[in-house]
Amino acid sequence: GYELKHDLWTIKIALTAESLSKIYKPFQILFVTIVLSVTLVTFVLLKWLIVKQIIKPVEKLTKQIEQVDSDNLIYIEKSKSDDEVSILTNKYINLISELDDLAKRDSLTGLPNRKKFNLDIVRIIDRCEKTDKKCAVIYFDLDNFKHVNDKYGHHIGDNLLSVFAERFVESFVDFDWDNLSVSEFEFARLSGDEFAIIVGGIDDLDILTLFTHRILSLFDGGFAIDDTLFDIGVSVGLSIYPNDAQTVMELINHADSAMYSSKKEFGRNNYRFYSDELNSEIKRHEKINEYIKDSISSNHFYLTYMPIYDTNNGKIRGAEVLLRTTHKDLSSYGPAEFIPVAESSGLIKDIDYWVFENALYRLSIWIKELNFDGVLAINFSSWQLTNIDFVDDLASLIDKYQIPPDRIEMEITETCFIPGDDQNIEMLKSLKKLGVRISLDDFGTGFTAFSQLINYPIDTLKIDRMFINAIDIESTDRQLFDVIIEMAKIYNLNVVAEGVETTTQLDYVRSKGCQEVQGFLLSKPLKEEDFLAIWKKQPRA
């Protein structure tokens, strides 16, 4: 039964189970219906809330993320609600946006990187097509920056890049942008010491020259940071769309080509616009590079030998190895043209190793079969100065062909050296430890001070032909020749006069104490059999 108790009264209802069952029985279906209805409504309402507040926002976010192309700008609409799921979603969107920005920004300088640059240039070109405007790429890199890394260390080089980027951006702040004939202007660091600017919506192309001079002005007299003045400059190349290019890659490559052409033709702190003439030069280089590759793969290269004579007795003391080719097309250019092209394209390393291998092989045969006792001078390119394997590779060839190292003289052109570049000197010292001789070719054409010769581990100075030509005429260069001879005596260096073509020149260099000469007066470059025939005829000591 059931009881209701109070302090003053108590009510007790006593019903049997059968009685209760009889009372509830008519309402059982109603009770079940109510319970099921409430459950169903609760389920539907809960599902609706879950779908609206959780599933739908997540699906929307997922769909937006899936629709974002990895090569396009990321824009994901944030939720305007302030519930927990919306807050979490917005934080996730913020995280994605921050990661996207980091992926498109250079970590050292804070400038947009190559990925962002590529996206911007596609967008700007597309807009220019629609508005019938022009756009341009200003492409530039720092001259002599490698020297900063080599001399001061990479941490100083990184700091220089960071400071430059800051000054670079600041230098464009004071322009009257509201009145300039451009609609877009974007900076970027592409790699290493290479940077670029994209300018869109150009009406007046003269604005590009104004921008370029602003970049050049940052390097007037070098680049100073605190109390250190860095001896660096900048080379700039410009390409205009649609004048110079029809595609994004053409626009970038043409600006890059113009920059390297400026560096090569005019030196540091200069600029060049891409042009039809430059285009012809680029195509010419492409042809020459193909001919070089073909010459290497098809064995069209061969060696000739320029005899080097003793000025005292007229005997051959050795020879300089010169490269020639039987390739029909490449031979029409000649080494004076195709070697610089090979240096700019990187093919010079393949040429170098072809020459090393073949010259040392032939020298080993001369020594074994003919008892050759002369010295063979072999040129190597400036590329080898940064090749960490150069010395070991040369040592392997010397060992392979069992050649006495002192029969080899490795020649490097003076203009390959940068004053104060300790890395180059260390490379020469490592080379010297092999036992080979080292000569400085075309001496007088570079920037080597006489006082620096004491630091160079060299045995021979080869005086450039321009000083020899001056002997026939009274000029300052003739006096410089005399000075070089005297300085060489002080440093106990052997001297070779290159390009001797008259008896007057020969008599003069001999009278000044020059030990060796080479030139067309005595002999032109000879094929192997002709050189050996002359060598065999001369009397032995």
C-alpha positions in Angstrom: 0.0 0.0 0.0 0.8 3.7 0.0 1.1 6.1 3.0 1.0 9.8 3.3 2.2 10.8 6.8 1.9 14.1 8.7 2.5 15.1 12.3 -1.3 15.3 12.8 -2.5 12.7 10.4 -1.7 9.7 8.3 -3.4 8.5 5.1 -2.9 5.0 4.0 -4.1 3.7 0.7 -4.0 -0.1 0.4 -4.4 -1.5 -3.1 -3.5 -4.9 -4.3 -1.4 -5.5 -7.4 -4.4 -6.8 -9.2 -6.3 -3.5 -8.5 -3.4 -1.4 -9.7 -3.1 -3.4 -12.9 -6.8 -3.0 -13.6 -6.4 0.8 -13.2 -3.3 1.2 -15.4 -4.2 -1.3 -18.1 -6.4 1.0 -20.2 -3.5 3.6 -20.3 -0.6 1.3 -21.1 -0.6 2.1 -24.9 -0.8 5.8 -24.1 2.2 5.6 -21.8 4.3 3.6 -24.3 3.3 6.1 -27.1 4.3 9.1 -25.0 7.7 7.5 -24.1 8.4 6.5 -27.7 7.4 10.0 -28.9 9.5 11.8 -26.4 12.5 9.5 -27.3 12.0 10.0 -31.0 11.7 13.8 -30.7 14.8 13.9 -28.4 16.8 11.9 -30.9 15.7 14.0 -33.9 16.4 17.2 -32.0 19.8 16.0 -30.8 20.7 14.8 -34.3 19.7 18.1 -35.7 21.8 20.0 -33.2 24.8 17.7 -33.8 24.5 18.1 -37.6 24.0 21.9 -37.4 26.6 22.7 -34.7 29.3 20.0 -35.4 28.9 18.0 -38.6 27.9 20.9 -40.9 30.8 23.2 -39.8 33.3 20.4 -40.1 32.0 19.4 -43.5 32.1 23.0 -44.7 35.7 23.4 -43.4 36.7 20.1 -45.0 35.1 21.1 -48.3 36.8 24.5 -48.3 40.2 22.9 -47.6 39.7 20.3 -50.3 38.8 23.0 -52.8 42.0 24.9 -52.1 44.6 24.1 -54.7 48.1 23.8 -53.2 49.3 26.3 -55.8 46.7 28.9 -55.1 46.0 31.4 -52.3 44.3 30.0 -49.2 41.1 31.7 -48.2 38.7 29.8 -45.8 35.6 31.6 -44.4 35.5 31.7 -40.7 32.5 30.8 -38.6 30.6 33.8 -37.2 29.2 31.8 -34.2 30.8 31.9 -30.7 30.0 28.3 -29.6 32.9 25.9 -28.7 32.9 24.1 -32.1 33.0 27.5 -34.0 35.8 28.7 -31.8 37.8 25.5 -32.4 37.1 25.7 -36.2 38.3 29.3 -36.4 41.5 28.5 -34.4 42.1 25.6 -36.9 41.6 28.1 -39.8 44.0 30.5 -38.2 46.6 27.8 -37.9 46.2 26.7 -41.6 46.6 30.4 -42.7 49.7 30.9 -40.6 51.3 27.7 -41.9 50.4 28.7 -45.5 52.0 32.1 -44.9 55.1 30.4 -43.5 55.3 28.1 -46.5 55.3 31.2 -48.8 57.8 33.3 -46.9 61.5 33.2 -46.7 62.6 32.4 -43.1 65.8 34.4 -43.2 64.7 37.7 -44.7 60.9 37.6 -44.2 60.3 38.3 -47.9 58.0 36.2 -50.0 59.8 33.1 -51.4 59.9 31.5 -54.8 56.6 29.7 -54.3 54.8 33.0 -53.5 56.7 34.7 -56.3 55.4 32.1 -58.8 51.8 32.5 -57.6 52.0 36.3 -57.7 53.4 36.4 -61.2 50.7 34.1 -62.6 48.1 36.2 -61.0 49.6 39.5 -62.2 50.1 38.3 -65.8 46.5 37.1 -65.9 45.3 40.5 -64.7 47.5 42.3 -67.2 46.0 40.3 -70.0 42.5 41.3 -68.9 43.4 45.0 -68.5 45.7 45.3 -71.5 48.6 46.5 -69.3 52.2 45.5 -69.1 54.1 43.8 -66.2 57.8 43.2 -65.6 60.2 41.1 -63.6 63.3 42.8 -62.1 65.7 40.0 -61.4 69.0 40.6 -59.5 71.7 39.0 -57.4 74.6 40.2 -55.3 78.0 40.4 -56.9 80.9 38.9 -55.0 78.6 37.5 -52.2 80.4 34.2 -52.3 83.5 36.0 -51.2 81.7 37.3 -48.1 80.7 33.7 -47.1 84.2 32.5 -47.7 86.0 35.3 -45.9 83.7 36.0 -43.0 81.6 32.9 -42.6 78.0 31.9 -43.5 76.6 33.5 -40.4 77.9 36.9 -41.5 76.6 36.2 -45.0 73.1 35.4 -43.7 73.1 38.6 -41.6 74.1 40.6 -44.7 71.2 39.1 -46.6 68.8 40.0 -43.8 70.1 43.5 -43.5 70.0 44.0 -47.3 66.4 42.7 -47.5 65.4 45.2 -44.8 67.1 48.1 -46.6 65.8 46.9 -49.9 62.1 47.1 -48.8 62.7 50.4 -46.9 64.2 52.0 -50.0 60.9 51.8 -51.8 58.7 53.2 -49.0 59.2 56.9 -49.9 57.9 56.5 -53.5 54.7 58.4 -54.3 52.8 55.2 -54.9 49.4 56.9 -55.5 50.8 58.7 -58.5 53.0 55.9 -60.0 51.8 54.1 -63.1 51.8 50.7 -61.5 49.0 48.7 -59.9 51.0 45.9 -58.2 54.5 45.6 -56.7 55.8 42.5 -55.0 59.2 41.6 -53.6 60.7 38.1 -53.3 63.9 36.3 -52.4 64.2 33.4 -54.8 67.3 31.6 -53.5 70.7 32.3 -52.0 71.6 35.9 -53.0 69.0 36.1 -55.8 66.0 38.4 -55.5 63.2 39.7 -57.7 60.5 42.3 -58.0 57.2 41.8 -59.9 55.7 45.1 -61.2 52.2 44.9 -62.6 49.8 47.3 -64.4 52.6 49.4 -66.0 51.7 52.3 -68.2 55.1 54.0 -68.4 58.2 51.7 -68.8 60.5 54.4 -67.5 59.3 53.6 -64.0 61.4 50.3 -64.3 64.6 52.3 -64.7 63.7 54.4 -61.7 63.2 51.2 -59.6 66.4 49.7 -60.9 68.5 52.8 -60.0 67.0 52.6 -56.5 68.3 49.1 -56.1 71.8 50.0 -57.5 72.0 53.0 -55.0 72.0 50.6 -52.1 75.5 49.5 -53.2 77.2 52.8 -53.9 80.7 52.4 -52.6 80.0 48.9 -51.3 77.6 47.7 -48.6 78.3 48.8 -45.0 77.0 47.1 -41.9 78.2 48.7 -38.6 81.9 49.2 -39.0 82.4 46.7 -41.8 82.3 47.7 -45.5 81.6 44.6 -47.7 83.0 44.7 -51.2 79.8 43.6 -53.0 77.6 45.0 -55.7 74.5 44.0 -57.6 73.6 43.0 -61.2 70.1 43.5 -62.5 68.2 42.1 -65.4 64.7 43.1 -66.6 62.1 41.5 -68.8 58.7 42.9 -69.8 55.5 41.1 -70.6 54.2 40.8 -73.3 57.1 42.6 -75.1 59.8 40.1 -74.2 57.9 37.0 -73.3 54.6 35.2 -73.7 54.7 32.8 -70.8 55.6 33.0 -67.1 58.8 30.9 -67.5 60.0 32.9 -70.5 59.5 36.2 -68.5 61.5 34.9 -65.6 64.2 33.2 -67.7 64.7 36.3 -69.9 65.1 38.5 -66.8 67.6 36.0 -65.4 69.5 36.0 -68.7 69.6 39.8 -68.9 71.0 39.9 -65.4 73.9 37.5 -66.2 74.5 39.3 -69.4 74.8 42.6 -67.4 77.2 41.0 -65.0 79.4 39.6 -67.8 79.3 42.6 -70.1 79.3 45.6 -67.7 80.5 44.2 -64.4 79.0 44.9 -61.0 76.4 47.5 -60.2 74.8 47.6 -63.7 71.6 46.5 -65.3 70.3 45.3 -68.7 66.9 45.0 -70.3 66.2 41.9 -72.2 66.4 42.5 -76.0 66.3 40.8 -79.4 70.1 41.0 -79.5 70.4 39.3 -76.1 67.9 36.7 -77.3 70.2 36.0 -80.3 73.2 35.7 -77.9 71.3 33.2 -75.7 70.4 31.1 -78.7 74.0 31.2 -79.8 75.1 30.0 -76.4 72.5 27.2 -76.5 73.9 26.0 -79.8 77.5 26.2 -78.6 76.6 24.2 -75.5 75.0 21.5 -77.6 78.1 21.4 -79.8 80.3 21.0 -76.7 78.2 18.2 -75.4 78.4 16.5 -78.7 82.2 17.0 -78.9 82.6 15.4 -75.5 80.3 12.4 -76.1 81.6 11.8 -79.7 85.3 12.4 -78.9 85.7 15.4 -81.2 88.1 17.1 -78.8 91.9 16.7 -79.2 95.0 18.3 -77.7 97.7 20.5 -79.3 100.9 21.6 -77.7 102.4 25.1 -77.5 106.2 24.7 -77.1 107.8 26.7 -74.2 111.4 27.6 -74.9 114.4 28.4 -72.7 115.5 31.9 -73.6 119.2 31.1 -72.9 119.7 28.1 -75.1 116.6 28.0 -77.2 115.7 24.4 -76.2 112.2 23.3 -75.5 111.6 23.0 -71.8 108.0 21.9 -72.0 104.6 22.7 -73.6 101.3 24.2 -72.8 98.3 21.9 -73.5 95.7 23.6 -75.7 92.2 22.3 -76.5 90.9 22.0 -80.1 88.0 20.3 -81.7 87.2 18.5 -85.0 83.5 19.2 -84.5 82.4 21.0 -87.7 80.1 23.6 -86.0 82.1 24.1 -82.7 85.4 24.6 -84.6 83.9 27.6 -86.4 83.8 29.4 -83.0 87.1 28.5 -81.5 88.2 28.0 -77.9 88.2 31.8 -77.2 84.5 31.8 -77.8 83.3 28.3 -76.6 85.4 28.1 -73.4 83.6 31.2 -71.8 80.2 29.7 -72.8 81.2 26.4 -71.2 82.2 28.3 -68.0 78.8 30.0 -67.8 76.9 26.8 -68.4 78.9 24.6 -66.2 80.1 22.3 -69.0 83.7 23.5 -68.3 84.0 20.9 -65.5 83.5 18.1 -68.1 86.0 19.8 -70.4 88.5 20.2 -67.5 88.4 16.5 -66.7 88.6 15.4 -70.3 91.8 17.5 -70.7 93.3 16.2 -67.4 92.7 12.6 -68.3 94.0 12.8 -71.8 96.9 15.1 -71.2 98.3 13.0 -68.3 97.8 9.9 -70.3 99.8 11.2 -73.2 102.5 12.6 -70.8 102.9 9.2 -69.2 103.5 7.6 -72.6 106.1 10.3 -73.5 108.0 9.7 -70.2 107.9 5.9 -70.5 108.6 5.5 -74.2 110.6 8.7 -75.0 112.2 9.6 -71.7 110.6 13.0 -71.9 112.0 15.3 -69.3 110.0 18.4 -69.9 107.1 20.0 -68.0 103.5 19.9 -69.3 101.4 22.9 -68.4 97.7 22.2 -68.1 95.0 24.9 -67.7 92.2 24.4 -65.2 89.1 26.6 -64.8 88.0 28.7 -61.8 85.3 26.2 -61.2 87.9 23.8 -59.8 88.7 26.3 -57.1 85.4 25.5 -55.4 85.5 21.8 -56.3 86.3 20.0 -53.0 87.2 16.9 -55.0 89.6 18.6 -57.4 92.9 17.8 -55.6 91.9 14.2 -54.8 90.8 13.7 -58.4 94.0 15.0 -59.8 96.0 13.0 -57.3 94.2 9.8 -58.5 95.1 10.6 -62.1 98.7 11.2 -61.2 98.9 7.9 -59.4 96.9 6.1 -62.2 99.5 7.1 -64.8 102.5 7.0 -62.5 103.7 10.5 -63.4 106.3 12.4 -61.4 104.2 15.4 -60.1 107.0 17.9 -60.8 106.5 17.2 -64.6 103.0 18.8 -64.3 102.3 22.5 -64.1 98.7 23.5 -63.3 97.8 26.8 -64.9 95.1 29.1 -63.5 94.2 32.5 -65.0 94.9 35.5 -62.7 91.5 37.0 -63.3 89.9 33.9 -61.6 91.2 35.2 -58.2 89.5 37.7 -55.9 91.9 39.7 -53.7 91.8 38.4 -50.2 90.0 35.2 -51.0 91.6 32.8 -48.6 89.7 29.8 -49.9 91.4 30.0 -53.3 94.8 30.3 -51.7 94.1 27.2 -49.5 93.0 25.3 -52.6 96.3 26.2 -54.4 98.3 25.1 -51.3 96.5 21.7 -51.3 97.3 21.4 -55.0 101.0 22.3 -54.3 101.2 19.6 -51.7 100.8 17.0 -54.5 104.2 18.1 -55.8 102.9 19.7 -59.0 104.0 23.1 -60.2 101.5 26.0 -60.3 101.6 28.9 -62.7 99.6 32.2 -62.7 98.5 32.7 -66.3 97.8 36.1 -68.0 99.5 37.9 -65.2 98.9 41.6 -65.2 95.2 41.4 -66.4 93.7 40.8 -62.9 93.8 42.5 -59.6 96.7 40.7 -57.9 98.9 43.2 -56.0 102.6 42.4 -56.1 102.6 42.2 -52.3 100.1 39.4 -52.5 102.4 37.2 -54.5 104.2 36.1 -51.3 100.9 34.5 -50.2 100.3 32.6 -53.4 102.0 29.1 -53.5 103.0 29.5 -57.2 106.1 28.7 -59.1 105.6 30.6 -62.4 104.2 33.9 -63.7 103.1 33.9 -67.3 103.1 37.6 -68.4 100.1 38.5 -70.6 100.7 39.2 -74.3 99.5 42.8 -74.0 102.8 43.6 -72.1 104.8 41.8 -74.7 103.1 43.7 -77.5 104.0 46.9 -75.8 107.7 46.2 -76.2 107.6 47.2 -79.8 106.2 50.6 -78.8 107.3 52.9 -76.0 104.4 52.7 -73.5 103.6 52.3 -69.8 102.9 48.6 -70.3 106.6 48.1 -71.4 107.7 49.6 -68.1 105.2 47.4 -66.2 106.8 44.4 -67.9 110.2 45.5 -66.4 108.6 45.8 -63.0 107.0 42.4 -63.1 110.4 40.8 -64.0 112.1 42.5 -61.1 109.3 41.5 -58.7 109.5 37.9 -59.9 113.2 37.9 -59.1 112.4 39.1 -55.6 109.9 36.3 -55.0 112.1 33.7 -56.8 109.5 33.0 -59.5 110.0 31.6 -62.9 108.7 33.9 -65.7 107.2 33.0 -69.0 106.6 35.6 -71.7 103.5 34.8 -73.7 102.7 35.8 -77.3 106.3 36.6 -78.5 105.9 37.4 -82.2 109.0 39.5 -83.1 112.7 39.2 -82.7 112.6 42.6 -80.9 110.3 41.2 -78.3 112.4 38.0 -77.9 115.7 40.0 -77.5 114.1 42.4 -75.0 112.5 39.7 -72.7 115.8 37.8 -72.8 117.8 40.9 -71.9 115.5 41.5 -68.9 116.1 38.0 -67.5 112.9 36.3 -68.5 113.6 32.6 -68.4 111.1 31.1 -70.8 109.0 32.3 -73.8 106.3 31.0 -76.1 104.7 32.6 -79.1 104.3 32.3 -82.9 107.8 33.7 -83.5 109.1 30.4 -82.3 106.2 28.0 -82.9 102.5 27.8 -83.3 100.5 25.1 -81.4 101.5 21.7 -82.7 99.9 18.4 -83.0 101.4 15.7 -80.8 103.5 14.1 -83.5 104.9 17.4 -84.7 105.8 18.6 -81.2 107.6 15.3 -80.4 109.4 15.4 -83.7 110.9 18.8 -82.8 111.7 17.8 -79.2 113.5 14.6 -80.4 115.8 16.7 -82.7 117.1 19.0 -80.0 120.4 18.0 -78.4 120.3 16.4 -75.0 122.2 17.8 -72.0 
